[in-house]
Amino acid sequence: MELPGSLGPYRLLRRLGHGGMAEVFLAEAYGASGFEKRVALKTLLPELQGDGEYERILVAEARLGARLTHRNLVQVHDLGAARGTYYVRMDYIDGADLDSLLRGRRGVEEARPMPPPLALRVACEVCEALAYLHRVTDDDGHPLGLVHRDVSPSNILVSRDGEVKLADYGIAKATLRREDTRGGVARGKYAYMSPEQAVGGALTARSDQFGLGVTLCEMLTGRRPFDGATPLDTLDRVREALPPALPELDQGLRAIALRCFQRDPAARYPRTEDLSAALDEARRALGASPTEALAAWVGARLAERAGLAHVENPEP
C-alpha cells in the first residue's frame, strides 16, 4: 500500500496492522540535533475518517489511555489531528501480537502451542495489566469500573526483548457509563467473549477472566476451547459455557481454566488479583521462565514468519 509521507509532525514508515475501525503505522518523530524516535500512530481507517461516532471512540480511547500507566499496558502519549483526521501516538513495541506469533502468519487457523512456562509468563503479565485496569480510580479516588472487554491474542503484544503489553482500549468501558454499540453488534471476538457479553448483559472485571482463560488455553493447546464449526456455533457454545474437555492440561491448570469459564461470573475468581496469584503459583511450579527465554521464543517465531513471507512472495 502507498503511504502518505507524513501525519502531523511524524513521517510514516509502514503500516503495522489494521482492525475493525483503525489502522496502526510505524512512524518517526524528529527533533533538534538529529533527535529521532520511532512511535506507533493509530488512526481511523480511511472509510471511517470524518464519522463522528468512530471519532468519539478514538478520542475516548486516547483520553483513557493518557491516564493509565503500567509496564504491561501500551502507553498513550498524545492525541493529534492532521489532514482532517485524529491520530493517537503510542509506544512502538518492536515485536508482534501474540495471535500472529502463535499462528506464524495471519489467516492460519491452527495455532502452535507455546512452552508452558512461557505461556504462563505471558498470562501472568496480562493479568497484572488487567488487575491494574480494574482498580483505576478517578481523581477523587472513586473506582472507574473499567473492563477491557476484548482480552485476546491479537491485543497482546510481545516484544523482541520479552516484554508483554496489553493493547486496545478502544472498546474498554467504564461500567458507570452507558455505551451503545452501533446496530446492536457487540464489539469483541466471539471465541473470547464471556457468556454475559455474548448475551448483551452487564460486564464486570470478572468478564475479562473468561477471555484470559481462553487465551491461556490457546497458548497451551493451540486451540480455542469454545470454537464451533461456524461463528454462530461458537457464540452458542460461549453463551452456554459448557465445560470444555482439556485433556492436555495438568490438574492445576485445568482447574484455573475451568474456573475462568464459569457461566456465572460470581463463580469465577473474586478479584483479578486472585486469578493472578493462582497463575503465578502455577508458573512457579513449572520452574523459571526468564525474560530472555520469552525473547528467544519471539525471535525464533519472527524469523520463521520472515522465512514464510520470503517463500510465499519470492523475488521476481
N, C-alpha and C positions, 0 to 999 in steps of 0.2 A: 504494500500500500504506500502511496506517496504521502509524505508527511508535510504539513505546513512548516515553515522554517522556525517559527517561534510562537510562544504563547506568553504574552506579557513579557517579563524580563528573562524568560527561560528559553533556551534552544532545545527543541525536541529532537531526540536521537532515534528512538524507535518505540513502537507500541509493545508494552509488556503483556497486555491481556485486555479482555473485554467481557462484559457480562450482560445482564438483562437491561440495565439502564445506563451504564457508564463504561468508559474505557480508561486505561491507565498507561501513561507514557513514561519512559525514562527520559529525563531532561537534565540539562546542565545550567547552573547559575554561575554568573561571573561577577567578580568584584575587583577592587583595587589591587594593584601589584601582582597581577596574574592569578588572583584567587579564583578557584573553580570548585564547585561542589555538585555532585550528582544527586538528584532528588527524583521522587515519583510525583507525577501530576495526574490527578483524577478529574475527568470532565465528563459531561453527559455525552452520550452517543449523538452524532450529528443530527439524526432524525428527531431527537428529543430536545435539542437546544432551543430555547425560547418557550418551552412548555412550562407553564407556571407551577404545576403540581410537582414535576420532577425537579425543577429548580429548588423548590422549597425543601424537598427531601435532601438534596445535595448540601444546601446551606445548613440544614438542621444537623446533618452528619458532621460538617466542619465545626459547628459550634459545640456539639457534644464532644468531638474528638479533642478540641482545644483544651478542655478541662480534665481530660483523662491522661494520667502519666503513670505508666507501669512498664517494666522492662519486657513484658510479654505481650504488649499491645503495640501495633503500628502507630507511631506518633503523628499527629496532625499539627502542622506548624503555621499554615496560612490559608486564607481564602481570598482569592482574587478574581478579577474579571478582565477579559480581553476578547476582542472580536465578537462582542455580543453574547459571551457565554461565561459561566463561572468555572473556576478550577480550584481544586484543593491540593495544596502542597503537603506531601507526606514523606516520611523516611523512605529511602530506597533500600530494599532488602535484596542483597546480592545472593540469589539462590532461586527457589521456585516454590510454588504452592504444593502442599502435600499430595493433592489429588494427582497432579502430573508426575510427581516423584514415585508414587505407588504404581501408576499405570505405565510409565515410560513416555507416553505421549497422550494428548487428549483424543477422545473418541474410542479409546480402548476400554472395554467393559471390565475385564478381569484385572484385578489389582494383584501385585506381588506382595506377599506378607513381609513385614519387617521383622528383624530380630526382636524378640520380646523385650529385652532390656531397653532397646531404643524406642520401641512403641510406647512403653510405659513412661519413658522420659518425656516424650512429646505430650502424652496425655497429662502428665503432672504439670508441665509448663502451661498448657492451655487451661487447665483447671485453676492454676494460680491467677491467670488473667481473668477468668470468669468470676472468681471469688472477689477480686478487686472491683470488677464491673458491678457486681451485685450489691456491694456495700458503699458505693459512691453516694455522697450526700450533696445537697445544695449548700450555698454559702451560709445558711443558718443551721446547718447540721442535720437537716431532715433528709432521710433516705429518698433517692430519686426513683428507686424501684426499677432499675434498668434490667432489661432482659435482652440478650443478644438476638435470639430467635433464629439464627442460621449457623449453628456450630457444625461445620462440615469441613472435609479436607481441602476444598477449594478456597476456604477462608483462613487456612492455617499456612503461614509462610515459614519456611525453614531455610536459613542462610548457609552459605558455604562454611561459615565459622561455627555452625551448630546452634545458632540462636533460633528460638521458636517464637513466632509472633502471631497473635490473633488479629485478623483484619476485618474490615467491612462493617462499619456501624450504620450503614445506610438503612438497615431495617431494624437496628436496635431501637428499643422503645421504652419510654417511662410508663409504668403501669398506671400512673395517676393521670395520664393524658390519653384521650381517645384519638385514634388514628385509623381512619377507614382506608382500606386498600381499594385501588381502582377496580371497578367492576366486581368487587367481592372476591377477587382472586387473592388467596393468601400468598404472601411473599415467603420464599424459602424453598427447600427441596424436599419432595415427598419422603424419600428414604430416610431423612434425618429429622423430620418433624416429630414433635411429641404428639401423642393422641389428642391432647386438648387443643393444640394448634391445628391439627388436621380437621377438627370439627368446628373451628372458629370460636373456641372457648377462651376463657381468661388465662393469661400466661403469667407465670411467676418464675423466680430464679430456678425452681426445680425443673422447669420446662427445658432449660439448657442442658440438664443432666442427660436427657434422652439422646440428644444429638451427639454429645460427647461419648456416650456409651456405644452408639452405632459406629462412630469414628474409631473408637478403640478396637471394636471387633473387626472392623475392616483392616486396620493396621495389622492385627494379629492373624487373621484368617484369609485375607484377600477378598472377602465378600461382605456385602451388607446384609445383616440378618433378616431384614423385613422386605427384601426385594421380591417383587412378583413378576409375572410374565409381562404385565403392562404397567404403566404409571398408575392407572386407576386401581389395579390389583394391589400394587404396593401401598397406595393410600388406604385401601380397605384393611390391609394387614396392620398398618400402623394404628388405625382407629381402634382395632380390636386389641392390639398389643399382645397378641398370643405369644407366650414364651418361646423363643426360637431354640432349636437344638444347637448347642455349641460344643460338640464333642472334642474340638481341637483345643479348647481352653482347659487349664487345670481348675481344680475346685475353687480356689481363691478368686481367680479372675472371672470365672463363670458367675460366682456369687455377686461380684461387683457389677458385672454387665446386667444381670437379671434384675438387680435392684434398681438400676437406672431405667430399666424397661417397664417398670410397674405402670399399669394403666392409670391408677390413682396416684396423682402427684404426692399425696400425703404418705404414700408407702415408699417413696424414694428417700434419699438421704435428707435429713432435716435441713442441713446447710451445705453450701458448696464446699465449705472448709472441711466438712465431714467426708465428703467424697474425695477431696484432695488428700486427706490423711489416709484413707483406705488405699488409694492409688500409690501413695508414697511408700506405704508398708509393703505392698506387692512388689514395687520396684526394688526396694532394698532386699527383699527375699530372693530376687533374681540375680543380685550382685551388682557391682558398679557398672554404670553406663556413662562414662565421661563425655564431656562435650566434644572431645576430639574424635570419639567413636561415631557420634552422630554426624559430625562434619565430614568424616571419611565416607560414611554411607551416602550423604548428599552428593559429595564429589563424584563418587562412582556412578550414581544414578544420572547425574547431569552429563557425565562423559558418555554413558550409554545412550542417553537421549540424543546427544550430538551425533553419535555414530549412526543412529537410526535415521536422523534427518539427512545425513550425508548419503545414505543408501537410497532413501526414498526420493531424494532430489539431487541426482548425480549431475556433475558439471556437464554442460552441453559440449 
